[in-house]
Amino acid sequence: MSVNPARTQLRVGRLVKAHGLKGALKLELYTDDPDGRFVPGAVFTLQVPESSPWHGKTVTVREFKWMNSHPVVFLDGVEDRDGAESLVRAILWIDQDPTAPVVEDDAWYDHQLVGLDVVRDGEVVGRVARVDHFPAQDLLSVQLTGGEDREVLVPFVKAIVPEVDMAAGRLVVTPPAGLFEDLAAEDDSPAVSGDEGTAGS
C-alpha cells in the first residue's frame, strides 16, 4: 500500500550513498518498476534541503544498473564521488498525470485521501487531514471528530488500513491497541454531551 504524493508527482526513490569514484549512487526504491522508471533520459525532481546546491533542480538518468543486487544510478552532470556525495539523502520525484489511472495496486494520490472519513468498527472516528511521507512508510494524519485540534498518525499499511473506498469517501482502519485508546476513554466520560462529540484535550 503506498501513496502517490501531492497531485502531480510520484516519489520513486532516495539516493542513499555514493558508490565508487565515478559518480554512481545507490538507491532506495519506492517503485515496483525500477527498470521502467530509471531509464536513460528520465528526469526527476529533487527533494533536498534549501541549503543544498541542488535545491530547485532536476537530475537526468544517464545509466541504471544492478550491482551485487543493489540498484545503482548514474546521473548527468555527476561525474565523481564528491558530486555524488552532494546528492546523498535526496528524494527523487517524477511528474505524473493526475488524471491517468494509477498503475500500482493499492496506490493513491494525496489529494484522493485527504478528506476521506476514517471508519473504525463501523463508526466514523475522524477524517484524513494530510499525508506525511517518510522513508520507512507513509502516515495518515487523522483529524479526530469532536471539534478540537486533535490528530492521530496512522501508518498507511495494509494491516492497519485494510480498505480504501473512494466511491464511499471513506477508509477503514483496524488500529493496534493504543493508537485510538484515548477515544475509548473519552467515550466513557460523563462530561461530554450534545454535539461536542468526543472533544478532549
KOLBARO-769958 format. One record per residue (C-alpha): x, y, z. Coordinates in steps of 0.25 Angstrom, whole numbers, plus 5000, padded with zeros to 4 digits. Layout:
! KOLBARO-769958
XYZ/...
***
This chain:
! KOLBARO-769958
500050005000/500650134996/500350284994/500550364981/501050504986/500250624985/499450634972/500550624960/501750554965/502150414969/503250384979/504150274973/505450264981/506450324990/507950344988/508550275000/510050274998/511150294987/511750174980/513050164975/513850284969/513150314956/511850384962/510950264964/509950264975/509250144982/507750154982/506650124992/505450094983/504050144985/503450084972/503149944967/503649964954/505150024955/505549974942/504450054935/504550174944/506050194943/506250184928/507350274922/506850414920/505750404931/505750534938/505450544953/505150664962/506050664975/505550684989/506750734997/506950845008/506850985003/508351005007/508750894996/509350944983/508350844977/507150914982/506150944972/506850864961/506550734954/507450614950/507450534938/507850384938/509050344930/509050194933/508350104943/508849964947/508849864958/510149834965/510249724975/508749724975/508749874979/508149974970/509150084965/508850204957/509850304949/509350444947/509650544936/510650644942/511050564954/512450514949/513150484962/512950434977/512950584982/511750614973/511050484977/511250514992/510550654990/509350574986/509250474997/507950465004/507250544993/505850484989/505450464975/504050504969/503550494955/502450564949/501150484947/499850524940/498850534952/497750484942/498450364938/498050234945/498950184956/499850074951/500250014964/499249934972/498750004985/499350134982/498650274983/499050424981/499050504994/497850594989/497050464988/497250425002/497150565009/495650585013/495250435014/494550395026/495250295035/494450185040/494750095052/493749985056/492650035047/492750175053/493450305047/494550345057/495150455048/495650505035/496950495027/497550635029/498850615021/499850505017/501250505023/502350445015/503550375022/504650275016/504050165024/502650185021/501550285019/500650335031/499250385030/498950495039/497550475044/496750595050/495850535061/494450565062/494050655073/494350795069/495750815075/497050815068/497450665071/498150575062/498650435061/499650385052/499250255045/500350165038/499750155024/500050005023/499049895019/499049835033/498449965039/497750025027/497149895020/496149975012/496050105004/494750124998/494850244989/493350234984/492850234998/493850345002/494450265014/495550175018/495450075029/496550065040/496849945049/497850015058/498649935068/498349955083/498750085088/498650165075/497250215077/497250175092/496950315097/495650315089/495050205096/495450265110/494750395106/493550325100/493250275115/493450415120/492150475126/492550615124/492350605109/490950635103/490150695091/490950725079/492250735085/492550585082/493850535088/494550665090/495650665099/497050715102/
***
